[in-house]
Amino acid sequence: MNFTILFFGITTDLIGRNSLNYTSEEKITIIELKNLLKTEYANLKNMNEFAIAINEEYANDDLIINEGDVVAIIPPVSGG
């Protein structure tokens, strides 16, 4: 199963790219993806604080990612 991950804000700096084509042998949930990314990219240790969207809609941790989905990793935004 293939899907695309888009990184926004500081996550782009943390992993050194703004997107990633990801392949998984089976369907996975958002929480499983978060755990995989934290393992692959130690800089994403705060992954649980980031919002996740699938196909431009915010998603809960138990949502299953499907073939061809676009997953956006959105860190918290602060400022004035």
Secondary structure, DSSP 4 states (H G I P E B T S, - for coil): -EEEEEE-THHHHHHT-SEEEEE-SS-EEHHHHHHHHHHH-GGGTTGGGSEEEETTEE--TTPEE-TT-EEEEE------
